[in-house]
Amino acid sequence: MAKTNLQIFIDSCGELNKEMRTKYDIDYTPMMLNIEGKEIPASLDFDAGYSILDMSNIMKSGKRIFTAQVPIPTFEEKFKAALDAGKDVLYISCSSGLSASVKSAEQVAAELLKAYPDRKIVCFDSLHSGYSQAGMAIKAAEMRDEGKSLEEIHEWLKANVYKFNMFATVEDLKFLKVAGRVTAGSAFFGNLFHVHPVLIADKAGHNNAIKKVNGTKGVLSYLVKAAVDAAENIEEQTVYLAGFDADASVEFMKNELLKIAKPKEVYVGNLGPILGASTGPGTVAIFVYGKEVCLEIEA
């Protein structure tokens, strides 16, 4: 079957670098950063003037980096270009529990479709961020390239959205709390000496601390084991590992993973500028596809 004429978008929480976006023909709509009073696009390629290390050092100095959703003009420009090229649009957004970007995209889509009545736009709330969001986009791209329709892809996403699992930890929960990315009731995890929180993306799309583990190596090993336990047919899938200024921790997790499982592939990447600004230096995460996420914690 011929490739479906469909343009897939993620945003700055979707983590795919230029190489991966090119490989799967996926575009993205940049969110925004405010760094030391300067507003810049949240580039997934860190080519807007600030590297991961730059951002990490700024945060370690006690300064906050502010984040903002995708601007409406960005959606208008990106979506319109795809429609003008005769393509339908699928936007797989960061969780609505973390960003209002999907709501803005829906508003833009409704207006554009008045001018393009023969085209289709689907704005899908991934209820995730990071490589879970990226994994959905990659699967959608594979289905598009197999000739699946936008409707078929959308149905698959709706049926499988809860099967994407994230397990993460941070060095200091204060960044998540200040950024409003974790429930305030979980903040006590960040105040315990040598104790690290285990964070998941729950069914409602919120980040929540569900457990505390002693020691850095202890929590990293726990994340790996939890991910392996949650994965289904791990030998047939890519497991994603990522960190923000946490290369040594990510490498440790990779080694631990390969001791207890044999995934088809282990992809090691970075957390992008939005997640990095929200979670802080030292954050690490592992992403797998498998058992449905059932936990829903009231924010």
N, C-alpha and C positions, 0 to 999 in steps of 0.2 A: 504493500500500500504506500501511496505517496505521503510525504510528510505533510501534516496538517499546517495550514497557513495561520500560525498562532505565535504571538510574541509573549513570552513569559517574563515577568518582572518579579524581583524581590525588592528589599530595601536594605538600608545599612545595617540591619540586624541579621541579614541572611548570610553573611560571612564569606561568600564565594569570591575568591580573588580573580584577577583578570584572566589568568590561564584557565580556571575552571569555568568562568562565565563564557569564554570563547569556545571552550570544548563543548559545552551544552547549549550554546546559543541562548543565554539568559542575560537579560539586562537588569539594571537596578535603578531605583529612585532614591537618591541620597537624602538622608535626614540631615540635621544641622548640628554643629557643635559651637559652643561659645567658650573659647579658650583665652583666658586673661583679657577679656573684653573684645576679642576678635571673633567675628562670626565666619565660619568656614563650612563647606560641605563635609559631611562625615564620609570620607572616601574609604571604600573597602580596600583600596590599594595604598593607603597612607601616603598619598602624593599631593596632599593639600597643604603641606608645610610643616606637619607634625608627625613624627614617627611614633611607634609604640613606646620607645624609650623616652622620647620627649614627653609624651602624655603621662607616662608612669612617674617620671621625675617631678613633674608639676604636681601630681596628686600626692606624692610622698612628701612634698614640701608643705602640704596642708591646704593647697588651693583646690577649689572645686571646679571641675569642668562640667558645664551645663549642656544638656542635650535637648533637642526639639524635634518634633515629628517632621515628616516630609512636607515641604511647603506645597500648597495647592497649585501654584504655577508650575512646579516641577511635574506633578501628575499630569497637568494639562498638556505640557510640552511633550512629555514622553508618550502618553497615551495617544495623543493626536498624531504624532509621527508614525506610530504603528498603524493606526487606522488609515492614514493617508497612503500607507504602503499596501493597503488592502488586507491587513492582518486583523484578526481578532486579538483580544487582550486577556491574559490571565495574570492577575497580581496576587501573589502569595505573600501576605503581610506578616509583619511581626505581630505577636499576640495583642489582641485588644485589651488584655489585662495589663499590658506594659506601655502601649502607645495608642494614640487616637488616629494614627495614620490611615488605618483601614476605613474609618468613618469618612475622612476627607476624600479618600479615593472613591468611595461609593458616591459621594456628592458630585465629584468630577465626572464619574462614569455616567450618571443619570443625565447630566447636562450634555455631554458629548454625544450620547446615543440619540438625542433629538436631531442632531445634525448628521448622524451616521446610522440611520434606521436599519440598514442592511448588515451592520456589523454587530459583534457581541463583545461585552466586557464582563468578566467575572472577577470580583474582589473577594478573595478567600482569606478568612481569618485563620491563620495557622495554629493559634493558641500556643505558639512556641517562639523561640528566637534561636540564634546560633545555627548549628549544623542540623538541628531538627528541621528548622525552616528551610535550610539549604537542601536537605534530603528530600523534602517534599517537592521542591523546585526541580531537582535532578530527575526524580521519578516522573514528574509531569513532562519534562523535556523528552525523556525516553519514550513515553507514551505518544507524545506529539510526533516524534520522529518515526514511530511505528504506524502512524496514520490514524491514531485514535482521535475522536472528536473532542472538542472542548467540553461537551456535556459528559462524555465518558470519563475524561480526566477529572472533572469536578466531582463526579460521583465517587470515583476512587478516593479522592482526597477526603471527602466527607466520611467515607466508610473506614478510613485508616488513620485519621488525624490523632486518635488517642493511642496509637501504637508506637508513636515516636517518644522515646524516653531520654531524659537528660538527668545526669547526676553530676553535681558540681560542688566546689567548696571555694571559699574566699579566705584571704589572710585576715581581713578586717571587715566585719559586717557593717561598719559605719557607712561605707560608701553606698551599699544597697539601701540602708535605712534612709539616709539623707536624700537619695535619688528617688525614694518612694517605690523601690523595686522589690521590697520584701515586707511582710506584715510587721508592724511595730512590735507586736507581741513576741516576735522571734528575735528581737534585738539582744536579748540576754545572752544568746549564744556568743556574741562578739565580746562579751565582757569576762569570759572565763579563761583563766590562764592555761595556755597550751591545749585548749580545747577548740576543735574546728567544727563548724556546722556542715551538715550535709544538706544540700539544696536540691530540690526537684522543681520541674514545671508541673503544676497540678492540672487537674482536668478543666479548671476554669481559666487556665492560662496565666496563673500567678506564680511567682517564685516564692517558695516557702522552705524554711529550715525545718527538717523533720527529725533530725537526730544529731547528736554530738559525739565526736570521736576524739580520743586523746592522741596527740602527736601528729606531726606532718605526714610521716610515712604511714601511720595508722589510718589516717583519713584517705590518703591516696589509694592505699590498698583496698579500703572499704568501697570507694567509688568504683574501682575496677570490678570487684566481686559483684556489687549490686548491678552493674551494667550487664555482666555476663549472665547473671541469674535472670535478668529481665529480657535478654535477647532471645529471639527465636531463630533457629537455623543460622547461628552466627557464622558458620563456615561458608555461608552463601552471601554474606553481606559485608559492606564496608563499615567499619567502626571508626568514628571520628573522635579525635582527641584534639583539644585546643586549650591554649592558655593566653594570658595577658601578662607579658613580662614574667614568664614562669617556665622557661625552657627546661630547666633541670627537673622540675616536677612532672612535666609532660613526658619527658624521656623516661622517668621512673615508672610512670603509669603504663607506658608502652611496653616496657620490659615485664612488668607484672602481668599485663594482659596476655602477652605471648607465652607466659609460663602456664597459664590455666586455660587458654582457648586458642583456637586456630581460625581466626576470621579470614574471609576471602582477601581482605585488604585492610590495612590500618592507615588511615589518612591523618597526618599531623598538620594542623594549621594554627592560625592565630584567631583569637577573639578580636572582632573588629572594634572600631573606635567608639561606637555607641555602647556596646556591652562592656568594653574596657572602662569607659568613663563612668558607667553605672556600677560596676562591681569592684574595680580597683586593681592595683598591681597584685600579682600572685594568684589571681583567680585561675582555676583549671576546671575543665569539664570534659565529660565523656558522653557520647551520643550513640544510641543503638535503636534498632527497630525490633519490636517484639510484643511483649505482653501489654495489654491495654492499661493505660493509666486510669486508676479509679479514684484516687484520693482527690478530694476537693475541700480546700480549707478556706473558711470565710475570711476575706481580707479585712 
